[in-house]
Amino acid sequence: MRQPHSRTTRKRVAGALTAGLLGAAGLATPALAAPPAAVPASAPALAPALADGLALTPPMGFNNWNSTHCRAEFDEDMVKGIADLFVAKGLKDAGYQYVNLDDCWALPERDANGKLVPDPARFPGGIKAVADYVHSKGLKLGIYTSAGTKTCNSAGFPGALGHEYSDARQFADWGVDYLKYDNCNNQGVDAGQRYRTMRDALKATGRPIVYSICEWGENKPWEWASGVGHLWRTTGDISDSWSSMLSILKQNLPLAPYAGPGHWNDPDMLEVGNGGMTDTEYRTHFSLWSVMAAPLLIGTDLRKASQATFDILDDKEVIAVDQDPLGKQGVVVSSAGGRWVVAKEMKDGSRAVALFNESGTAQRIATSASAVGLPDADAYTLRDLWQHRGYNTAGTIAATVPAHGTVLLRVAADPHWADNPPAVELGLDGSPLLEAATPATLTSTVTDLGRTPARQVSVTLTGPADWTVRATSATSAATLPTGRTLRTGWRVTAPAGTPPGSYGLTLRTTYRSASGTPVTTSLPLTASVVVPPPSGSSYLGDLPWLSATSGWGPVERNTSNGESDAGDGRPLTIGGTVYAKGLGVHALSDVSFYTGRSCEKVTASVGVDDEKGTKGTVAFEIWADGTKAAATGVLGNAMPAQPVTADITGAQVVRLVVTDGGDGVDSDHADWADARLSC
């Protein structure tokens, strides 16, 4: 039986994301794994949803697991504090209502009557007292157990298998409003049988309780659970890493036809604010969960949350996408080269459109009103839901999206489109990978996407105070009609001695609408100061990388991946052979190196590290700029190391990518043993 990482080994923490130095380089960087094909909007034949009026929009609330696991800070004070913050911070008004307890709330043993016993150290007043407090705030309480003999925690808290009616009665008597029902220690009993039994037990209590099926997608619950529960997990547990979020996204996106009011796909709880991703990545996480009509269950301790975290979680325009009463999950319109367009039909006829950049470099992502399902019209209203600004467009929907970023729009065939200024798209062509004291040539673009002209257009590009940024062509235009572009050349120079790293650039345009209204928009970008690769043959494990992502734990130099903190790996070992040099990663992973168009070859011996026994399946890829230069098939743990060689002649950037072999990321420890770069 497969169990989620975070429940079987609590020492594991979110995979580390090393800050990317690629910034806004115009290199097409493809997806880490093959994206799912676009899915039809029509739903397959399903069992009828529960006709109880519950969860007609995706549940919103809080669950403690992602921030506390079973640590001591999970207690009555925390739960009450979260309820207080829901009210004080406006989260209740934004739609959040469930305050949910996860594992470890009970004692390990039932009482003499077979009843569950709340842990008196964590919950001295009992669960009913906590429920009463939460209810007094106009909120609802959720609780957790497992459809097995024990819950998922190694301490062995009692599960509900064989106790369904008794436990459901206790939950109802305490005032519980939501049950998360996990899948551990299930004794091999049929999943449908186990989850139907608890459904019937909850119904018998007479109390309305939202029923969350958490069997990790193992038995394809989307095909049978719409008449059993209100939501069902489609994947294993999420962790606080870009790789984990991305893997889960790709598993959940193809399941759009199965979701609807009262029956939702659940790609697991939110990690926003827990620290393993950047704010840009957290906005992407929140945007895509909203477009997927996913439950929005906050997974961070709000008592410690930053204002940036609250700003993401409390964005009412984004939440409105998730909570739209039509209940459609967004579908994939396109996904080439890591440039994703996901569109969600809304009840008012508009479309929520996510332009999501999976790659580690800024990319232009474009689609059209017709492609996302809108009817023909002279023009459309386009609203940026994170910037809270409205524009008009002649039909093109496009933006330059930062690395790992998402632009979330709401587009409508609106007769009042002319009340808004024209949408103007900013872009930057050329590679902002600079060697210190060596000028880089870039070209900015300002394009009018609107039906109305942009007038008195001007553009600026700024960088750090000591950098030289000089325009080499016109920086203004009197008028930009629909579809026209102002192109401006720039020479950008970082001073001699500038340390390698990422540095901010800002591209900004100011223009006026047809009515004279001034508009200013800006595009934050990143330039990277790099050092040329050494001549001759070098071990990649000894060279600086531009960026590095790994699924569980950071990328390790010259050791295997230890899944947790930096430096916790072991000697690289494949098929019994130990290697002194290389890179240890965990799928999904992506490590990039600057090669400056002066290198010829990458070689390595690759495979699954022996430390995972018989587990793990991965595939290795080497990319030269936007071209796949070499790839293995799927490799398993029983296979010896496989040689891989890639011709990278003329490439500016080389990427070492490991995918999950198509079966999820469990135990996918991958080694780039003896990885060498020849220049």
C-alpha positions in Angstrom: 0.0 0.0 0.0 1.4 3.4 -1.0 1.2 6.1 1.6 2.0 9.8 1.1 5.5 10.9 1.9 4.5 13.4 4.6 2.6 10.9 6.6 5.2 8.1 6.6 8.3 10.1 7.4 7.8 13.3 9.2 11.5 14.3 9.0 11.0 15.0 5.3 10.5 18.7 4.5 9.5 20.6 1.4 11.9 20.2 -1.5 14.2 23.2 -1.8 14.1 25.6 -4.6 17.3 27.3 -5.3 16.7 30.8 -6.5 16.8 30.8 -10.3 19.3 33.0 -12.1 17.8 32.5 -15.5 15.3 35.4 -14.9 13.8 36.6 -18.1 16.1 34.9 -20.6 14.2 34.2 -23.7 14.9 30.5 -23.8 12.0 28.2 -24.4 12.1 25.7 -21.5 9.7 22.8 -21.8 7.7 21.1 -19.2 9.3 18.7 -16.7 6.9 16.0 -17.7 4.6 15.5 -20.6 1.5 17.7 -20.1 -2.0 16.2 -20.2 -4.0 16.7 -23.3 -6.8 19.1 -23.3 -10.0 17.4 -22.0 -13.5 17.7 -23.2 -15.8 20.0 -21.3 -18.6 17.5 -21.2 -18.7 15.2 -18.2 -18.6 11.4 -18.4 -21.4 9.4 -17.0 -21.2 9.6 -13.2 -23.1 8.4 -10.2 -25.4 11.2 -9.1 -24.0 13.6 -6.6 -25.2 13.6 -3.0 -28.5 15.4 -3.0 -27.9 17.1 0.4 -27.2 20.7 -0.7 -23.6 20.6 0.8 -20.4 21.8 -0.9 -22.2 23.3 -3.9 -19.0 25.3 -4.3 -15.6 24.0 -3.3 -15.1 24.0 0.5 -12.9 26.8 1.8 -11.2 26.8 5.2 -8.1 25.7 7.1 -6.3 22.5 8.0 -3.3 22.4 10.3 -1.4 19.5 8.8 0.8 21.2 6.3 2.1 23.7 8.9 2.2 21.6 12.1 2.0 17.9 11.3 1.7 16.3 14.8 3.9 18.8 16.6 2.9 20.2 20.0 1.7 23.5 18.5 -1.3 21.8 17.1 -3.7 22.3 20.0 -6.9 24.0 21.2 -5.3 27.4 21.3 -4.1 27.2 17.7 -7.6 26.2 16.5 -9.3 29.0 18.4 -6.6 31.4 17.2 -7.2 30.5 13.5 -11.0 31.0 14.0 -10.3 34.4 15.5 -8.1 35.4 12.6 -10.7 34.2 10.0 -12.9 36.9 11.4 -10.3 39.6 12.2 -8.5 39.4 8.9 -11.6 39.2 6.7 -11.1 35.6 5.6 -14.5 34.7 6.8 -16.0 37.5 4.7 -13.9 36.2 1.7 -15.6 32.8 2.0 -13.4 30.7 4.3 -15.6 28.8 6.8 -14.1 25.4 7.9 -11.5 25.2 10.6 -10.3 21.6 10.3 -8.3 19.4 12.7 -6.1 16.8 11.1 -4.3 13.7 12.6 -3.2 13.5 16.2 -6.1 15.1 17.9 -7.1 11.8 19.8 -5.4 9.5 22.3 -3.9 6.3 20.8 -6.5 4.1 22.5 -10.3 4.2 22.7 -12.0 4.2 26.1 -13.6 1.1 27.7 -16.8 1.7 25.6 -14.9 1.9 22.3 -15.3 5.6 22.1 -12.7 8.1 20.7 -10.9 10.2 23.4 -9.6 13.7 22.5 -6.0 14.2 23.7 -6.4 16.1 27.0 -3.1 17.8 26.6 -4.0 19.2 23.2 -7.7 19.7 23.8 -8.3 20.0 27.5 -11.9 21.2 26.9 -12.7 18.4 24.5 -13.7 18.7 20.8 -17.3 19.9 21.5 -15.9 22.9 23.4 -13.7 23.7 20.4 -16.6 23.3 18.0 -18.8 25.5 20.1 -16.1 28.2 20.0 -15.7 27.9 16.3 -19.5 28.0 15.8 -19.7 31.1 17.9 -17.6 32.9 15.3 -20.0 31.9 12.6 -17.6 29.2 11.3 -17.6 25.4 11.1 -15.4 22.7 12.5 -13.8 19.8 10.7 -12.2 16.6 12.0 -10.0 13.8 10.7 -9.8 10.0 10.9 -8.9 7.1 8.6 -10.8 4.4 6.8 -8.5 1.9 8.5 -7.7 0.4 11.8 -5.2 3.2 12.6 -4.7 6.7 11.2 -1.6 7.5 9.1 0.6 8.7 12.0 3.1 6.3 13.3 1.9 6.7 16.9 -1.1 4.6 15.9 -4.2 6.7 16.6 -7.4 4.8 16.2 -9.0 4.7 12.7 -12.7 4.2 12.0 -12.7 0.9 10.2 -15.3 -1.2 12.0 -16.3 1.8 14.2 -18.0 3.9 11.5 -21.4 4.4 13.1 -20.1 5.0 16.6 -17.4 7.4 15.4 -19.9 9.3 13.1 -22.3 9.6 16.1 -19.5 11.1 18.2 -18.5 13.6 15.5 -22.1 14.7 15.1 -22.7 15.0 18.9 -19.5 17.2 19.1 -20.9 19.5 16.4 -18.5 18.5 13.6 -19.3 19.9 10.2 -16.6 18.3 8.0 -14.9 14.9 7.9 -11.6 14.2 6.2 -11.4 10.4 5.9 -7.9 9.1 5.1 -6.7 5.7 3.7 -4.0 4.3 5.9 -4.1 0.8 7.5 -7.1 -0.1 5.5 -6.5 -3.9 5.7 -7.0 -4.3 2.0 -10.8 -3.8 2.3 -12.4 -2.5 -0.9 -12.1 1.3 -1.0 -15.7 1.8 -2.3 -17.0 -0.4 0.5 -15.1 1.5 3.2 -16.0 4.9 2.0 -19.7 4.0 1.4 -20.0 2.7 5.0 -18.9 6.0 6.4 -21.1 7.9 4.1 -24.1 5.9 5.4 -22.9 6.4 9.0 -22.7 10.2 8.6 -26.1 10.3 7.0 -27.6 8.3 9.8 -26.5 11.0 12.3 -28.9 13.4 10.7 -26.3 16.2 10.9 -25.1 17.8 7.7 -21.4 16.9 7.4 -19.2 17.6 4.4 -17.5 14.3 3.5 -13.9 14.5 2.2 -12.6 11.2 0.7 -8.8 11.0 1.1 -7.7 7.8 -0.6 -5.0 9.5 -2.7 -6.5 8.7 -6.1 -5.4 5.1 -5.8 -8.7 3.6 -6.9 -9.8 6.4 -9.3 -12.4 7.9 -7.0 -13.4 10.4 -9.6 -15.1 7.5 -11.4 -17.2 6.3 -8.5 -17.2 8.7 -5.5 -19.6 11.4 -6.7 -22.4 9.6 -5.0 -20.3 8.8 -1.9 -18.6 12.0 -0.9 -18.5 15.7 -1.6 -14.8 15.8 -2.6 -12.1 13.2 -3.2 -8.3 13.4 -3.2 -6.9 12.8 -6.7 -3.2 12.5 -5.7 -0.8 11.8 -2.9 0.0 14.4 -0.3 1.3 17.8 -1.4 4.6 19.2 0.0 5.7 22.8 0.2 7.8 22.7 -3.0 7.4 23.8 -6.6 8.0 20.3 -7.9 5.3 18.8 -5.7 2.8 21.4 -6.6 3.5 21.0 -10.3 3.3 17.2 -10.2 -0.1 17.4 -8.5 -1.4 20.0 -10.8 -0.6 17.8 -13.8 -2.4 14.8 -12.3 -5.5 16.8 -11.4 -5.9 18.9 -14.6 -7.2 16.0 -16.9 -10.0 15.2 -14.4 -12.0 18.3 -15.2 -15.1 16.4 -16.5 -15.6 14.8 -13.1 -16.0 17.9 -11.0 -19.2 19.9 -10.3 -21.4 21.3 -7.6 -21.4 18.9 -4.6 -18.6 16.7 -6.1 -15.1 18.1 -6.5 -11.6 16.9 -7.4 -9.3 17.6 -4.5 -5.6 18.1 -5.4 -4.8 18.5 -1.7 -4.5 21.5 0.6 -2.7 24.8 0.1 0.9 25.4 1.0 0.7 29.2 0.5 2.8 30.9 3.2 4.8 27.9 4.5 8.1 29.1 3.1 9.2 26.5 0.5 8.1 28.5 -2.5 8.4 32.1 -3.6 5.4 34.5 -3.4 5.3 34.3 -7.3 5.0 30.5 -7.0 2.4 30.8 -4.2 0.3 33.1 -6.4 0.5 30.4 -9.2 -0.5 27.7 -6.7 -3.5 29.7 -5.6 -4.5 30.8 -9.1 -4.4 27.3 -10.5 -6.2 25.7 -7.6 -8.9 28.4 -8.1 -9.1 27.7 -11.9 -9.4 24.0 -11.1 -12.3 24.6 -8.8 -10.3 22.9 -6.0 -11.1 23.1 -2.3 -9.2 26.0 -0.8 -7.9 24.8 2.5 -5.3 27.1 4.0 -2.3 25.1 5.2 -0.2 27.7 6.9 -0.3 28.8 10.6 -2.1 32.2 10.1 -0.8 33.4 13.5 2.7 33.6 11.9 1.6 34.6 8.3 3.1 37.6 6.5 0.9 40.3 4.9 2.0 38.9 1.5 0.4 35.6 2.5 -2.8 37.2 3.5 -2.8 39.2 0.3 -2.8 36.0 -1.7 -5.3 34.1 0.4 -7.7 37.0 0.6 -7.8 38.0 -3.1 -11.6 38.1 -3.6 -11.5 38.3 -7.4 -9.4 35.1 -7.5 -11.6 33.4 -4.9 -14.6 34.2 -7.0 -13.1 32.1 -9.8 -12.9 29.1 -7.5 -16.4 29.7 -6.0 -18.3 30.3 -9.2 -21.7 28.6 -8.9 -21.5 27.0 -12.3 -19.0 24.7 -10.8 -16.9 24.0 -13.9 -13.2 22.9 -13.5 -10.9 24.7 -15.9 -9.6 22.8 -18.9 -6.3 22.9 -20.7 -6.4 24.9 -23.9 -2.6 24.6 -24.7 0.6 23.7 -22.9 3.5 23.7 -25.4 6.9 24.5 -24.1 5.7 24.9 -20.5 3.4 27.8 -21.7 0.0 26.7 -20.2 -3.4 28.2 -21.0 -6.2 26.9 -18.7 -9.7 28.3 -19.2 -12.7 28.0 -16.8 -16.2 28.7 -17.9 -18.1 31.0 -15.5 -21.8 31.2 -14.8 -22.0 34.7 -16.3 -20.6 33.5 -19.6 -17.1 34.9 -19.1 -14.0 32.8 -19.0 -11.3 32.8 -16.3 -8.0 32.3 -18.1 -4.8 31.3 -16.4 -1.6 32.0 -18.4 0.8 29.8 -16.5 4.6 29.7 -17.1 6.0 26.4 -15.9 9.5 27.1 -17.0 12.4 28.8 -15.2 12.5 31.7 -17.7 10.1 34.5 -18.5 7.9 33.5 -21.5 5.2 35.1 -23.7 2.0 33.1 -23.4 -0.8 33.9 -25.8 -4.3 32.6 -26.7 -7.5 34.1 -28.1 -11.0 34.8 -27.0 -12.3 32.2 -29.4 -9.8 29.6 -28.3 -11.0 29.8 -24.7 -14.7 29.5 -25.8 -16.0 33.0 -26.0 -18.3 34.0 -28.8 -17.3 36.4 -31.7 -17.5 40.0 -30.7 -16.1 43.3 -31.8 -14.0 43.5 -28.6 -13.9 42.0 -25.1 -13.3 43.2 -21.5 -10.2 41.7 -20.0 -9.7 42.0 -16.2 -6.4 41.2 -14.5 -7.5 39.5 -11.2 -4.3 40.0 -9.3 -3.7 43.6 -10.5 -7.5 44.5 -10.2 -7.4 46.4 -13.4 -9.7 46.3 -16.5 -8.8 46.7 -20.2 -10.3 46.0 -23.6 -8.9 43.6 -26.2 -9.7 42.9 -29.8 -9.5 39.2 -29.0 -5.8 38.5 -28.3 -5.1 37.3 -24.7 -1.4 37.5 -24.0 1.3 38.4 -21.5 4.9 38.0 -20.8 4.7 35.8 -17.7 7.6 35.6 -15.2 9.3 32.3 -14.4 6.9 30.0 -12.4 4.3 32.8 -12.6 0.7 33.0 -13.6 -1.3 35.8 -15.0 -5.0 35.3 -14.1 -7.6 37.0 -16.2 -11.3 37.2 -16.6 -12.4 37.8 -20.2 -16.0 38.5 -21.3 -17.8 39.5 -24.5 -19.0 42.7 -22.8 -20.9 45.5 -24.6 -19.2 48.0 -22.3 -15.7 47.1 -23.4 -15.0 50.6 -24.6 -15.2 51.9 -21.0 -11.7 50.4 -20.4 -8.4 51.4 -21.8 -6.7 49.2 -24.4 -4.7 46.2 -23.1 -1.0 46.7 -23.8 1.4 43.8 -23.8 5.0 44.3 -22.6 7.8 42.0 -23.7 11.6 41.7 -23.8 13.5 39.9 -26.5 17.0 38.7 -26.1 18.8 36.9 -23.3 19.5 38.8 -20.1 22.4 36.5 -19.2 25.2 38.9 -18.8 28.9 38.5 -18.2 30.1 41.5 -16.1 31.5 44.4 -18.2 30.1 42.9 -21.4 27.1 44.6 -22.9 24.0 42.6 -23.6 21.6 43.7 -26.4 17.9 43.5 -25.6 14.7 44.6 -27.4 11.6 45.7 -25.6 8.2 45.5 -27.2 5.0 47.4 -26.4 2.0 46.0 -28.3 -1.6 47.3 -28.4 -3.9 44.3 -27.9 -7.0 46.6 -27.6 -9.7 47.5 -30.0 -8.9 51.2 -29.3 -5.5 52.8 -30.0 -2.9 53.5 -27.3 -1.8 57.2 -27.5 1.3 59.0 -26.3 3.1 55.8 -25.7 6.5 55.8 -23.9 8.7 53.1 -22.6 11.6 52.8 -20.1 13.9 50.0 -18.9 15.7 50.4 -15.6 18.1 48.2 -13.7 20.3 48.5 -10.6 21.7 51.9 -9.8 25.2 51.2 -10.9 24.3 49.5 -14.2 24.3 51.1 -17.6 21.0 50.8 -19.4 20.9 52.8 -22.7 18.2 53.0 -25.4 19.5 52.5 -28.9 16.2 53.4 -30.7 13.0 55.3 -30.2 11.3 55.0 -26.8 8.0 56.6 -27.7 5.2 56.6 -30.3 2.4 59.0 -30.8 -0.2 56.3 -31.5 -0.2 52.5 -31.5 -3.3 51.1 -33.3 -4.6 47.6 -32.7 -1.9 45.0 -33.1 1.0 47.5 -33.7 4.2 47.3 -31.7 6.8 49.9 -30.5 10.2 48.2 -30.5 13.1 49.7 -28.6 16.7 48.5 -28.5 18.7 48.6 -25.3 22.3 48.0 -24.3 22.6 46.7 -20.8 25.9 46.5 -19.0 26.7 45.3 -15.5 29.8 46.9 -14.0 33.1 45.0 -13.9 33.3 42.9 -10.7 29.5 42.5 -10.3 29.1 39.2 -8.4 27.2 36.4 -10.1 23.5 36.4 -9.3 20.1 37.7 -10.1 19.3 41.4 -10.5 16.0 43.1 -11.1 15.1 45.0 -14.3 11.8 46.8 -14.7 10.2 47.5 -18.1 7.5 50.2 -17.8 5.2 51.8 -20.3 2.9 54.9 -20.0 0.1 55.6 -22.4 -3.3 57.2 -22.7 -6.6 55.6 -23.7 -8.8 57.1 -26.5 -10.5 59.2 -23.8 -7.3 60.5 -22.5 -7.1 58.4 -19.3 -3.4 57.9 -18.4 -2.3 54.2 -17.9 1.0 52.9 -16.5 1.9 49.2 -16.6 5.2 47.5 -15.7 6.8 44.2 -16.1 9.4 43.0 -13.5 12.2 41.0 -15.1 15.4 39.4 -14.0 18.9 39.7 -15.4 21.5 37.2 -14.4 25.2 37.9 -14.1 27.1 34.8 -15.0 30.6 33.5 -15.3 31.9 31.8 -18.5 32.3 28.0 -18.2 35.9 26.7 -17.6 37.8 25.3 -20.6 38.4 21.6 -20.8 36.4 18.9 -18.9 34.7 19.7 -15.6 32.5 17.9 -13.2 29.1 19.5 -13.2 28.8 18.8 -9.5 31.7 21.3 -9.0 30.3 24.1 -11.1 27.8 26.8 -10.2 24.3 26.3 -11.5 21.9 29.0 -12.7 18.9 27.4 -11.1 18.0 24.1 -9.4 14.8 22.5 -8.4 14.2 19.1 -6.8 11.1 17.3 -5.7 12.0 16.3 -2.1 15.0 17.9 -0.6 17.5 20.1 -2.5 19.8 19.1 -5.4 22.9 17.6 -3.8 26.5 18.0 -5.1 28.5 14.7 -5.2 26.0 12.8 -3.0 22.6 11.3 -3.4 19.4 13.1 -2.6 18.6 12.8 1.1 15.0 14.1 0.8 15.4 16.7 3.6 18.1 19.2 4.5 21.1 20.1 2.3 24.0 17.7 2.9 22.0 14.7 4.2 22.7 12.5 1.1 24.9 9.4 0.8 27.6 8.4 -1.7 26.1 8.2 -5.2 25.5 4.5 -5.9 23.8 2.9 -8.9 23.7 -0.8 -9.3 26.3 -1.3 -6.6 28.8 1.0 -8.2 29.8 4.1 -6.1 30.6 7.4 -7.9 32.6 10.1 -6.3 31.2 12.9 -8.4 27.8 13.9 -9.7 24.4 15.4 -8.8 21.8 13.8 -6.6 18.2 14.8 -7.2 14.6 13.8 -6.6 12.1 13.9 -9.5 10.7 16.2 -10.7 14.0 18.1 -11.0 15.6 20.6 -13.3 19.2 21.9 -12.9 20.5 24.6 -15.3 24.1 25.6 -16.2 25.4 28.5 -18.2 27.5 27.2 -21.1 27.9 30.5 -23.0 27.9 28.9 -26.5 31.5 27.7 -25.9 30.9 24.0 -24.9 30.4 20.9 -26.9 29.3 17.9 -24.8 27.7 16.7 -21.6 28.2 13.1 -20.5 27.0 11.2 -17.4 26.1 7.8 -16.1 22.5 7.9 -14.8 20.1 5.8 -12.9 18.0 5.4 -9.7 20.1 5.5 -6.5 20.4 2.2 -4.6 19.3 3.8 -1.4 15.6 3.3 -2.3 15.9 -0.5 -2.6 13.6 -1.7 -5.4 11.6 1.5 -5.6 11.7 4.5 -8.0 11.3 5.0 -11.7 12.6 8.0 -13.5 13.7 9.3 -16.9 16.6 11.6 -17.7 16.7 14.4 -20.3 19.4 16.9 -21.4 18.2 20.1 -23.0 20.4 22.5 -25.0 18.5 25.8 -24.9 15.1 24.8 -26.1 16.1 21.5 -27.8 16.1 18.1 -26.2 19.7 16.9 -26.9 19.5 13.5 -25.2 17.1 11.3 -23.3 16.9 7.9 -21.7 13.8 5.8 -21.5 12.2 5.1 -18.1 14.8 3.6 -15.7 14.1 1.5 -12.6 16.1 0.7 -9.5 17.0 -2.8 -10.7 18.8 -1.4 -13.8 22.5 -0.6 -13.9 23.7 2.9 -14.7 23.0 4.0 -18.3 25.5 6.2 -20.2 24.0 9.4 -21.7 25.8 11.9 -24.0 24.5 15.1 -25.4 25.9 17.4 -28.1 25.4 20.9 -26.8 27.4 22.8 -29.4 26.3 26.5 -29.5 24.0 26.3 -26.5 23.9 29.2 -24.1 22.2 27.2 -21.3 22.1 23.4 -20.6 19.4 21.8 -18.5 19.5 18.4 -16.7 15.9 17.3 -16.2 14.5 14.2 -14.4 10.9 13.3 -14.8 8.9 10.8 -12.8 8.6 8.0 -15.3 4.9 8.6 -15.5 3.9 7.0 -12.2 4.3 9.7 -9.6 7.4 10.8 -7.7 7.4 8.3 -4.8 11.0 7.2 -4.1 12.4 8.8 -7.3 16.0 9.3 -6.2 17.9 10.0 -9.4 21.7 10.3 -9.9 23.6 12.2 -12.5 26.8 10.2 -11.7 30.1 11.4 -13.2 28.3 14.2 -15.0 30.9 16.2 -17.0 30.9 19.3 -19.2 33.4 19.6 -22.0 34.2 23.1 -23.3 
